[in-house]
Amino acid sequence: MKEKLKSFFYELFSLSRKTENVKMKYIALQFFFVGCFLYFSLCQSPSANSHKHITICVFHNLTGYPCPACGTIRGMKYFFHLDFFNALYINPLAVIVSVFMVVSFVWISLDLIRGKQSFYDKVFFVKVPKVVILIVSVLTLINWYWNICKGL
């Protein structure tokens, strides 16, 4: 039993293109997404007027300044409670991550139904152009400045 669990987790986190391994990874991702959807949609929506919050962000706790990702979880809670304005205000990354989660869930579901692995091949084995990396880096720095300015 211990060896089966060990091999399952090894295959789950390895980047191989074998179809049976990809199917296990897809199922594990589906459980992760369903858990996230349930957490974000069933948990209490954060109060729009509440600026005091407990943070586990190591960067924020050490420096007193928010990191570029600070507020993403609260923003995702707003997003899944269909409060898109507050989700964007708290952290625009929350909307991007939430949309990615929903699209990934649907895409992986279709791959499981069709017996294909297009999500895995397109997400994990795509070469990203340097221009895209530069644009994402600049947008992340702008988001970081935005988090600092609004006192997140």
Backbone as a printed PyTorch tensor [residue, N CA C, xyz], in Angstrom:
tensor([[[  0.8320,  -1.2000,   0.0000],
         [  0.0000,   0.0000,   0.0000],
         [  0.8720,   1.2570,   0.0000]],

        [[  1.9200,   1.2170,   0.8270],
         [  2.8090,   2.3650,   0.9280],
         [  3.5120,   2.6250,  -0.4060]],

        [[  3.9130,   1.5570,  -1.0960],
         [  4.5840,   1.6940,  -2.3920],
         [  3.6280,   2.2320,  -3.4580]],

        [[  2.3540,   1.8130,  -3.3990],
         [  1.3740,   2.3160,  -4.3640],
         [  1.1440,   3.8110,  -4.1870]],

        [[  1.0300,   4.2630,  -2.9430],
         [  0.8730,   5.6930,  -2.6820],
         [  2.1050,   6.4690,  -3.1270]],

        [[  3.2580,   5.9030,  -2.8470],
         [  4.5050,   6.5570,  -3.2310],
         [  4.5840,   6.6890,  -4.7530]],

        [[  4.2630,   5.6340,  -5.4730],
         [  4.3180,   5.6960,  -6.9400],
         [  3.2350,   6.6150,  -7.4940]],

        [[  2.0560,   6.6500,  -6.8380],
         [  0.9930,   7.5490,  -7.2920],
         [  1.4590,   8.9970,  -7.2080]],

        [[  2.0200,   9.4050,  -6.0610],
         [  2.4540,  10.7900,  -5.9100],
         [  3.6590,  11.0960,  -6.7950]],

        [[  4.5180,  10.1120,  -7.0150],
         [  5.6480,  10.3260,  -7.9100],
         [  5.1490,  10.5950,  -9.3300]],

        [[  4.2260,   9.7720,  -9.7920],
         [  3.6790,   9.9530, -11.1370],
         [  2.8410,  11.2210, -11.2400]],

        [[  2.1760,  11.5780, -10.1580],
         [  1.3260,  12.7600, -10.1540],
         [  2.1370,  14.0300, -10.3940]],

        [[  3.3150,  14.1080,  -9.7950],
         [  4.1150,  15.3210,  -9.8960],
         [  5.2280,  15.2430, -10.9360]],

        [[  5.3330,  14.1370, -11.6630],
         [  6.3430,  14.0510, -12.7130],
         [  5.7460,  14.5820, -14.0150]],

        [[  6.6090,  15.0660, -14.8790],
         [  6.1510,  15.6050, -16.1630],
         [  6.4450,  14.6010, -17.2650]],

        [[  5.6600,  13.5460, -17.3260],
         [  5.8170,  12.5800, -18.4050],
         [  4.5880,  12.6550, -19.2980]],

        [[  4.7210,  12.1680, -20.5030],
         [  3.6210,  12.2640, -21.4630],
         [  2.8480,  10.9560, -21.6000]],

        [[  3.0420,  10.0130, -20.6820],
         [  2.2980,   8.7610, -20.7540],
         [  0.8300,   9.0190, -20.4470]],

        [[ -0.0610,   8.4460, -21.2480],
         [ -1.4880,   8.7310, -21.1290],
         [ -2.0570,   8.3140, -19.7840]],

        [[ -1.6650,   7.1390, -19.2590],
         [ -2.2320,   6.7040, -17.9840],
         [ -1.8050,   7.6340, -16.8490]],

        [[ -0.5890,   8.1820, -16.9190],
         [ -0.1450,   9.1230, -15.8970],
         [ -0.8890,  10.4450, -16.0130]],

        [[ -1.1360,  10.8700, -17.2290],
         [ -1.8560,  12.1230, -17.4460],
         [ -3.2790,  12.0050, -16.9150]],

        [[ -3.9050,  10.8470, -17.0870],
         [ -5.2590,  10.6530, -16.5860],
         [ -5.2920,  10.7870, -15.0670]],

        [[ -4.3070,  10.2150, -14.3760],
         [ -4.2400,  10.3650, -12.9120],
         [ -4.0740,  11.8250, -12.5270]],

        [[ -3.2260,  12.5290, -13.2520],
         [ -2.9850,  13.9410, -12.9550],
         [ -4.2540,  14.7540, -13.2040]],

        [[ -4.9620,  14.4340, -14.2760],
         [ -6.2130,  15.1320, -14.5750],
         [ -7.2300,  14.9290, -13.4540]],

        [[ -7.3490,  13.7160, -12.9900],
         [ -8.3100,  13.4350, -11.9210],
         [ -7.9090,  14.1650, -10.6440]],

        [[ -6.6240,  14.1760, -10.3370],
         [ -6.1570,  14.9050,  -9.1570],
         [ -6.4210,  16.4060,  -9.3030]],

        [[ -6.1850,  16.9490, -10.4900],
         [ -6.4650,  18.3740, -10.7310],
         [ -7.9570,  18.6690, -10.5920]],

        [[ -8.7990,  17.7570, -11.0770],
         [-10.2450,  17.9520, -10.9660],
         [-10.6550,  18.0120,  -9.4950]],

        [[-10.1160,  17.1320,  -8.6670],
         [-10.4170,  17.1800,  -7.2350],
         [ -9.9460,  18.4960,  -6.6240]],

        [[ -8.7750,  18.9510,  -7.0330],
         [ -8.2550,  20.2270,  -6.5410],
         [ -9.1800,  21.3770,  -6.9310]],

        [[ -9.5890,  21.4250,  -8.2020],
         [-10.4610,  22.5000,  -8.6720],
         [-11.8220,  22.4630,  -7.9760]],

        [[-12.3850,  21.2760,  -7.8290],
         [-13.6810,  21.1650,  -7.1460],
         [-13.5490,  21.6370,  -5.7070]],

        [[-12.4730,  21.2610,  -5.0420],
         [-12.2450,  21.7310,  -3.6700],
         [-12.1360,  23.2470,  -3.6080]],

        [[-11.4020,  23.8250,  -4.5450],
         [-11.2800,  25.2910,  -4.5850],
         [-12.6220,  25.9500,  -4.8570]],

        [[-13.3690,  25.4220,  -5.8300],
         [-14.6780,  25.9990,  -6.1500],
         [-15.5880,  25.9690,  -4.9290]],

        [[-15.6060,  24.8340,  -4.2410],
         [-16.4460,  24.7180,  -3.0490],
         [-16.0010,  25.6960,  -1.9720]],

        [[-14.7010,  25.7910,  -1.7410],
         [-14.1960,  26.7070,  -0.7200],
         [-14.5690,  28.1440,  -1.0470]],

        [[-14.2820,  28.5760,  -2.2620],
         [-14.5090,  29.9710,  -2.6180],
         [-15.9850,  30.3310,  -2.7290]],

        [[-16.8150,  29.3840,  -3.1400],
         [-18.2270,  29.7200,  -3.2990],
         [-19.0340,  29.5320,  -2.0140]],

        [[-18.6040,  28.6370,  -1.1410],
         [-19.3590,  28.3860,   0.0810],
         [-18.8630,  29.1810,   1.2810]],

        [[-17.6330,  29.6780,   1.2270],
         [-17.1240,  30.4400,   2.3700],
         [-17.7910,  31.8070,   2.4050]],

        [[-17.7010,  32.4200,   3.5230],
         [-18.3150,  33.7270,   3.6950],
         [-17.5980,  34.7470,   2.8270]],

        [[-18.3670,  35.5550,   2.1400],
         [-17.7930,  36.5960,   1.2980],
         [-17.1260,  37.6460,   2.1750]],

        [[-15.9310,  38.1090,   1.7860],
         [-15.2810,  39.1370,   2.6000],
         [-16.0780,  40.4330,   2.5660]],

        [[-16.0390,  41.1530,   3.6510],
         [-16.7720,  42.4160,   3.7350],
         [-16.0560,  43.4770,   2.9180]],

        [[-16.7990,  44.2230,   2.1310],
         [-16.2120,  45.2530,   1.2870],
         [-15.6060,  46.3740,   2.1150]],

        [[-16.1140,  46.5950,   3.3030],
         [-15.6180,  47.6750,   4.1540],
         [-14.5050,  47.2280,   5.0900]],

        [[-14.2350,  45.9510,   5.1350],
         [-13.2400,  45.4260,   6.0660],
         [-11.8550,  45.5160,   5.4500]],

        [[-10.9900,  46.3420,   6.0320],
         [ -9.6200,  46.4420,   5.5590],
         [ -8.6680,  45.6870,   6.4740]],

        [[ -9.1380,  45.2730,   7.6530],
         [ -8.3040,  44.4970,   8.5580],
         [ -8.4810,  43.0210,   8.2210]],

        [[ -7.3750,  42.3770,   8.0080],
         [ -7.4220,  40.9570,   7.6930],
         [ -6.1530,  40.2930,   8.2000]],

        [[ -6.2450,  39.0030,   8.3950],
         [ -5.0890,  38.2230,   8.8130],
         [ -4.4060,  37.7160,   7.5510]],

        [[ -3.1010,  37.8690,   7.4820],
         [ -2.3810,  37.4310,   6.2980],
         [ -1.3330,  36.3850,   6.6570]],

        [[ -1.1390,  35.4410,   5.7590],
         [ -0.0820,  34.4560,   5.9300],
         [  1.0670,  34.7420,   4.9620]],

        [[  0.9970,  35.8630,   4.2810],
         [  2.0210,  36.2500,   3.3120],
         [  3.3310,  36.5570,   4.0560]],

        [[  4.3480,  35.7660,   3.7750],
         [  5.6350,  35.9290,   4.4480],
         [  6.2470,  37.2840,   4.1030]],

        [[  6.1610,  37.6780,   2.8390],
         [  6.7220,  38.9570,   2.4100],
         [  6.0550,  40.1120,   3.1540]],

        [[  4.7210,  40.0780,   3.2390],
         [  3.9690,  41.1390,   3.9200],
         [  4.3000,  41.1690,   5.4110]],

        [[  4.4060,  40.0120,   6.0220],
         [  4.7080,  39.9480,   7.4580],
         [  6.1270,  40.4140,   7.7760]],

        [[  7.0750,  40.1790,   6.8640],
         [  8.4600,  40.5940,   7.0980],
         [  8.7000,  42.0730,   6.7930]],

        [[  8.1100,  42.5630,   5.7040],
         [  8.4090,  43.9280,   5.2580],
         [  7.3300,  44.9410,   5.6000]],

        [[  6.1080,  44.4910,   5.7910],
         [  4.9990,  45.4110,   6.0160],
         [  4.3720,  45.9010,   4.7250]],

        [[  4.9340,  45.5180,   3.5930],
         [  4.3960,  45.8780,   2.2870],
         [  3.7380,  44.6660,   1.6460]],

        [[  2.6730,  44.8690,   0.8870],
         [  2.0460,  43.7270,   0.2300],
         [  2.8870,  43.2270,  -0.9460]],

        [[  2.7980,  41.9460,  -1.2070],
         [  3.4600,  41.3760,  -2.3860],
         [  2.5070,  41.4980,  -3.5740]],

        [[  2.9490,  41.2110,  -4.7950],
         [  2.0510,  41.3210,  -5.9530],
         [  0.8250,  40.4160,  -5.8640]],

        [[  0.9190,  39.3260,  -5.1220],
         [ -0.2000,  38.3840,  -5.0330],
         [ -1.0930,  38.6220,  -3.8210]],

        [[ -0.7340,  39.5690,  -2.9490],
         [ -1.5620,  39.8210,  -1.7640],
         [ -2.9760,  40.2080,  -2.1770]],

        [[ -3.9430,  39.5770,  -1.5600],
         [ -5.3470,  39.8630,  -1.8450],
         [ -5.9540,  38.9450,  -2.8870]],

        [[ -5.1620,  38.0410,  -3.4520],
         [ -5.6940,  37.1670,  -4.5030],
         [ -6.7830,  36.2440,  -3.9630]],

        [[ -6.5770,  35.6780,  -2.7840],
         [ -7.5850,  34.7680,  -2.2120],
         [ -8.8830,  35.5280,  -1.9340]],

        [[ -8.7720,  36.7100,  -1.3250],
         [ -9.9840,  37.4970,  -1.0660],
         [-10.6540,  37.9020,  -2.3710]],

        [[ -9.8550,  38.2420,  -3.3740],
         [-10.4140,  38.5850,  -4.6770],
         [-11.1280,  37.4100,  -5.3180]],

        [[-10.5780,  36.2020,  -5.1380],
         [-11.2360,  35.0100,  -5.6800],
         [-12.5390,  34.7300,  -4.9460]],

        [[-12.5790,  35.0150,  -3.6550],
         [-13.8400,  34.8590,  -2.9230],
         [-14.8950,  35.8020,  -3.5040]],

        [[-14.5030,  37.0540,  -3.7500],
         [-15.4390,  37.9990,  -4.3790],
         [-15.8730,  37.4900,  -5.7490]],

        [[-14.9150,  36.9980,  -6.5350],
         [-15.2220,  36.5240,  -7.8860],
         [-16.2560,  35.4060,  -7.8550]],

        [[-16.0480,  34.4180,  -6.9900],
         [-16.9720,  33.2910,  -6.9470],
         [-18.2820,  33.6130,  -6.2320]],

        [[-18.3570,  34.7990,  -5.6110],
         [-19.6260,  35.3070,  -5.1060],
         [-20.2240,  36.3010,  -6.1020]],

        [[-19.6570,  36.3300,  -7.3110],
         [-20.1180,  37.1470,  -8.4390],
         [-20.0340,  38.6490,  -8.1690]],

        [[-19.1120,  39.0590,  -7.3250],
         [-18.8590,  40.4740,  -7.0700],
         [-17.5640,  40.8390,  -7.8090]],

        [[-17.6870,  41.0320,  -9.1280],
         [-16.5250,  41.1950,  -9.9800],
         [-15.7980,  42.5200,  -9.7500]],

        [[-16.5270,  43.5790,  -9.4010],
         [-15.8970,  44.8730,  -9.1590],
         [-14.9230,  44.7860,  -7.9820]],

        [[-15.3780,  44.2400,  -6.8620],
         [-14.4920,  44.1050,  -5.7020],
         [-13.3600,  43.1140,  -5.9630]],

        [[-13.6190,  42.0930,  -6.7550],
         [-12.5510,  41.1430,  -7.1000],
         [-11.4410,  41.8520,  -7.8690]],

        [[-11.8240,  42.6930,  -8.8140],
         [-10.8320,  43.4660,  -9.5710],
         [-10.1310,  44.4900,  -8.6960]],

        [[-10.8770,  45.1160,  -7.8000],
         [-10.2960,  46.1410,  -6.9400],
         [ -9.2790,  45.5460,  -5.9710]],

        [[ -9.6190,  44.4280,  -5.3460],
         [ -8.7240,  43.8110,  -4.3680],
         [ -7.4250,  43.3860,  -5.0470]],

        [[ -7.5150,  42.6340,  -6.1300],
         [ -6.3260,  42.2240,  -6.8710],
         [ -6.7610,  41.6970,  -8.2370]],

        [[ -6.3630,  42.3600,  -9.3200],
         [ -6.7260,  41.8850, -10.6580],
         [ -6.2490,  40.4670, -10.9570]],

        [[ -5.1980,  40.0260, -10.2850],
         [ -4.7330,  38.6510, -10.4770],
         [ -5.7950,  37.6370, -10.0620]],

        [[ -6.6490,  38.0060,  -9.1300],
         [ -7.7010,  37.0980,  -8.6640],
         [ -8.6480,  36.7370,  -9.8000]],

        [[ -8.9750,  37.7120, -10.6240],
         [ -9.8750,  37.4450, -11.7520],
         [ -9.1820,  36.5400, -12.7630]],

        [[ -7.9070,  36.8090, -13.0330],
         [ -7.1620,  35.9910, -13.9880],
         [ -7.0540,  34.5540, -13.4910]],

        [[ -6.7130,  34.3800, -12.2210],
         [ -6.5780,  33.0330, -11.6540],
         [ -7.9290,  32.3190, -11.6290]],

        [[ -8.9930,  33.0350, -11.2800],
         [-10.3310,  32.4310, -11.2220],
         [-10.7930,  31.9820, -12.6040]],

        [[-10.5990,  32.8320, -13.5930],
         [-10.9890,  32.4560, -14.9580],
         [-10.1560,  31.2690, -15.4370]],

        [[ -8.8630,  31.2810, -15.1310],
         [ -7.9990,  30.1550, -15.5070],
         [ -8.4840,  28.8620, -14.8530]],

        [[ -8.8910,  28.9330, -13.5970],
         [ -9.3840,  27.7400, -12.9070],
         [-10.6450,  27.1960, -13.5770]],

        [[-11.5680,  28.0680, -13.9170],
         [-12.8220,  27.6230, -14.5330],
         [-12.5450,  27.0330, -15.9170]],

        [[-11.7380,  27.7310, -16.7200],
         [-11.4170,  27.2360, -18.0660],
         [-10.6620,  25.9100, -17.9780]],

        [[ -9.7190,  25.8060, -17.0510],
         [ -8.9600,  24.5590, -16.8890],
         [ -9.8600,  23.4080, -16.4810]],

        [[-10.7910,  23.6730, -15.5710],
         [-11.7150,  22.6290, -15.1290],
         [-12.5290,  22.0980, -16.3060]],

        [[-13.0730,  22.9990, -17.1170],
         [-13.8820,  22.5870, -18.2770],
         [-13.0100,  21.8520, -19.2890]],

        [[-11.8320,  22.3860, -19.5710],
         [-10.9250,  21.7850, -20.5440],
         [-10.4970,  20.3820, -20.1170]],

        [[-10.1300,  20.2180, -18.8520],
         [ -9.7170,  18.9040, -18.3540],
         [-10.8940,  17.9340, -18.3740]],

        [[-12.0850,  18.4120, -18.0460],
         [-13.2740,  17.5500, -18.1050],
         [-13.5020,  17.0430, -19.5240]],

        [[-13.3820,  17.9450, -20.5030],
         [-13.5490,  17.5250, -21.9020],
         [-12.4580,  16.5440, -22.3230]],

        [[-11.2300,  16.7670, -21.8690],
         [-10.1480,  15.8290, -22.1780],
         [-10.4150,  14.4570, -21.5830]],

        [[-10.9150,  14.4110, -20.3410],
         [-11.2280,  13.1260, -19.7210],
         [-12.3470,  12.4080, -20.4650]],

        [[-13.3490,  13.1580, -20.9060],
         [-14.4680,  12.5580, -21.6430],
         [-13.9880,  12.0220, -22.9880]],

        [[-13.1550,  12.8020, -23.6910],
         [-12.6810,  12.4110, -25.0240],
         [-11.5060,  11.4400, -24.9870]],

        [[-10.8600,  11.3060, -23.8230],
         [ -9.7010,  10.4410, -23.7210],
         [ -8.4460,  11.0480, -24.3340]],

        [[ -8.3440,  12.3530, -24.3390],
         [ -7.1910,  13.0510, -24.9160],
         [ -6.3910,  13.7130, -23.8060]],

        [[ -5.2910,  14.3490, -24.1790],
         [ -4.4780,  15.0650, -23.2020],
         [ -4.0450,  16.4200, -23.7590]],

        [[ -4.9420,  17.1290, -24.4100],
         [ -4.5830,  18.4110, -25.0170],
         [ -4.2410,  19.4740, -23.9730]],

        [[ -4.9340,  19.4970, -22.8410],
         [ -4.6260,  20.4770, -21.7910],
         [ -3.1960,  20.2990, -21.3070]],

        [[ -2.8340,  19.0870, -21.0180],
         [ -1.5050,  18.7790, -20.4850],
         [ -0.4200,  19.1840, -21.4740]],

        [[ -0.6250,  18.8640, -22.7520],
         [  0.3690,  19.1900, -23.7650],
         [  0.4650,  20.6950, -24.0020]],

        [[ -0.6660,  21.3810, -23.9830],
         [ -0.6730,  22.8180, -24.2890],
         [ -0.2380,  23.6830, -23.1090]],

        [[ -0.4700,  23.2330, -21.8860],
         [ -0.1330,  24.0490, -20.7150],
         [  1.2800,  23.7710, -20.2220]],

        [[  1.6800,  22.5040, -20.1590],
         [  2.9620,  22.1590, -19.5620],
         [  4.1270,  22.1090, -20.5470]],

        [[  3.8550,  21.9550, -21.8170],
         [  4.9370,  21.7810, -22.7840],
         [  4.9280,  22.8390, -23.8770]],

        [[  4.5640,  24.0560, -23.5360],
         [  4.5570,  25.1570, -24.4990],
         [  5.7240,  26.0760, -24.1850]],

        [[  6.4600,  26.4720, -25.2180],
         [  7.5390,  27.4410, -25.0340],
         [  6.9140,  28.8290, -25.0540]],

        [[  7.1430,  29.5730, -23.9880],
         [  6.5820,  30.9190, -23.8700],
         [  7.5970,  31.9100, -24.4270]],

        [[  7.1700,  32.7620, -25.3690],
         [  8.0920,  33.7650, -25.9210],
         [  8.5550,  34.7490, -24.8470]],

        [[  9.7620,  35.2610, -25.0200],
         [ 10.3310,  36.1780, -24.0410],
         [  9.5220,  37.4610, -23.9360]],

        [[  8.8860,  37.8620, -25.0170],
         [  8.0570,  39.0730, -24.9920],
         [  6.8890,  38.8930, -24.0360]],

        [[  6.2800,  37.7260, -24.0450],
         [  5.1640,  37.4400, -23.1440],
         [  5.6430,  37.4730, -21.6970]],

        [[  6.8240,  36.9050, -21.4380],
         [  7.3780,  36.9280, -20.0780],
         [  7.6320,  38.3650, -19.6370]],

        [[  8.1390,  39.1960, -20.5410],
         [  8.3850,  40.6000, -20.2250],
         [  7.0830,  41.3400, -19.9170]],

        [[  6.0550,  41.1210, -20.7290],
         [  4.7580,  41.7810, -20.5220],
         [  4.1510,  41.3560, -19.1870]],

        [[  4.1960,  40.0710, -18.9000],
         [  3.6430,  39.5790, -17.6320],
         [  4.4300,  40.1520, -16.4520]],

        [[  5.7360,  40.2590, -16.5920],
         [  6.5560,  40.8340, -15.5180],
         [  6.2080,  42.2940, -15.2710]],

        [[  6.0400,  43.0650, -16.3370],
         [  5.6790,  44.4790, -16.1940],
         [  4.2960,  44.6120, -15.5640]],

        [[  3.3490,  43.8050, -16.0060],
         [  1.9980,  43.8510, -15.4220],
         [  2.0190,  43.4510, -13.9450]],

        [[  2.8810,  42.5010, -13.5840],
         [  3.0070,  42.1100, -12.1780],
         [  3.5680,  43.2560, -11.3470]],

        [[  4.5490,  43.9690, -11.8670],
         [  5.0980,  45.1320, -11.1590],
         [  4.0550,  46.2350, -11.0120]],

        [[  3.2440,  46.4550, -12.0440],
         [  2.1650,  47.4470, -11.9590],
         [  1.1530,  47.0280, -10.8970]],

        [[  0.8220,  45.7400, -10.8620],
         [ -0.1070,  45.2290,  -9.8550],
         [  0.4750,  45.3900,  -8.4540]],

        [[  1.7650,  45.1750,  -8.3100],
         [  2.4290,  45.3470,  -7.0200],
         [  2.3390,  46.7970,  -6.5690]],

        [[  2.5970,  47.7280,  -7.4780],
         [  2.4860,  49.1580,  -7.1740],
         [  1.0390,  49.4860,  -6.7660]],

        [[  0.0780,  48.9100,  -7.4780],
         [ -1.3460,  49.1180,  -7.1760],
         [ -1.6770,  48.6140,  -5.7720]],

        [[ -1.1470,  47.4460,  -5.3970],
         [ -1.3860,  46.9090,  -4.0400],
         [ -0.7920,  47.8180,  -2.9760]],

        [[  0.3890,  48.3610,  -3.2290],
         [  1.0360,  49.2410,  -2.2630],
         [  0.2590,  50.5490,  -2.1290]],

        [[ -0.1770,  51.1180,  -3.2690],
         [ -0.8890,  52.4150,  -3.2540],
         [ -2.2150,  52.3350,  -2.5070]],

        [[ -2.9280,  51.2380,  -2.6440],
         [ -4.2230,  51.1540,  -1.9710],
         [ -4.1100,  50.6340,  -0.5510]],

        [[ -2.8810,  50.3790,  -0.0940],
         [ -2.6670,  49.9890,   1.2990],
         [ -3.1750,  48.6090,   1.6330]],

        [[ -3.0220,  47.6930,   0.7090],
         [ -3.4900,  46.3280,   0.9330],
         [ -2.6330,  45.7160,   1.9800]]])
